[in-house]
Amino acid sequence: MTHTEYLLTLNLSPSLEEAVVDTLLMLEAEHGFSSFPVNAHHHENQGLSLAEQVSGRQKRVRIQMYVDTQGLVKLLSQLKQEFAGAGIQYWVLPVIEKGVI
């Protein structure tokens, strides 16, 4: 099975949210995207405040969007160019099915 549609997930610092949202609004208008606050848990304490180290979680913003292959390549290229070194984690999953119920 070859996939031509994907779910892109970004985890980023809340301080980057507005800038990333602005970039995504310029690039991705067809499907839109969702954003919501999440807590990240990781064994490395690098970059965590003392409160985050004690609580074992770091506040992050998660953005998820549905994109086709062409849009994914363009979007990742733009994000890597604009936000190089910003610590944005991302992953891409194939979409097996989509629809509206």
C-alpha positions in Angstrom: 0.0 0.0 0.0 1.4 3.4 -0.9 0.4 6.4 1.0 -0.2 9.8 -0.5 -1.7 11.5 2.5 -0.2 12.0 6.0 -0.8 13.3 9.5 2.0 15.6 10.5 2.4 16.2 14.2 4.6 19.0 15.7 5.5 19.4 19.4 6.9 22.9 20.1 7.5 25.4 22.8 4.6 27.6 23.7 6.8 30.6 22.9 6.9 29.5 19.3 3.2 28.9 18.8 2.2 32.2 17.2 5.1 32.2 14.8 4.5 28.5 13.7 0.8 29.1 13.4 1.4 32.1 11.2 3.7 30.0 9.0 1.2 27.2 8.8 -1.7 29.5 7.9 0.3 30.9 5.0 1.2 27.4 3.7 -1.7 25.1 4.6 -5.2 26.5 3.8 -6.9 23.4 2.2 -7.3 21.2 5.3 -6.5 23.5 8.2 -4.9 22.1 11.4 -5.5 21.7 15.1 -3.4 22.9 18.0 -3.7 22.1 21.7 -1.6 22.2 24.9 0.2 19.0 25.9 2.6 17.9 28.6 5.8 16.4 27.3 7.6 13.8 29.4 11.2 12.9 28.7 14.1 11.4 30.6 16.5 14.3 29.6 16.3 17.4 31.8 18.1 19.6 29.4 16.3 22.9 29.0 13.7 22.2 31.7 13.0 24.7 34.4 13.3 23.6 38.0 9.5 23.4 38.3 9.4 21.2 35.2 12.1 19.0 36.5 10.3 18.5 39.8 6.9 17.8 38.1 8.4 15.6 35.4 6.6 17.4 32.5 7.2 20.3 30.2 4.4 22.4 28.7 4.3 22.1 24.9 1.9 22.9 22.1 1.0 20.1 19.7 -0.1 20.9 16.2 -1.6 18.2 13.9 -2.4 18.6 10.3 -3.4 16.4 7.4 -1.3 16.9 4.2 -0.6 15.2 0.9 2.9 14.2 -0.2 3.6 17.4 -2.1 2.3 19.6 0.8 4.3 17.6 3.3 7.6 18.1 1.5 7.0 21.8 1.0 5.8 22.3 4.6 8.7 20.4 6.2 11.2 22.3 4.0 9.7 25.7 5.1 9.6 24.8 8.8 13.2 23.5 8.7 14.3 26.7 7.1 12.4 29.1 9.3 12.8 27.3 12.6 16.2 25.7 12.4 17.5 24.9 15.9 14.2 25.7 17.6 13.8 22.3 19.1 10.5 21.5 17.3 9.9 17.8 17.4 7.9 16.3 14.5 6.7 13.0 13.2 4.8 11.9 10.1 2.2 9.0 10.0 0.4 7.7 6.9 -3.3 8.2 6.8 -5.1 4.9 6.2 -8.6 6.3 6.1 -10.3 9.6 6.4 -13.8 10.9 6.3 -16.6 12.8 8.0 -19.2 11.1 10.2 
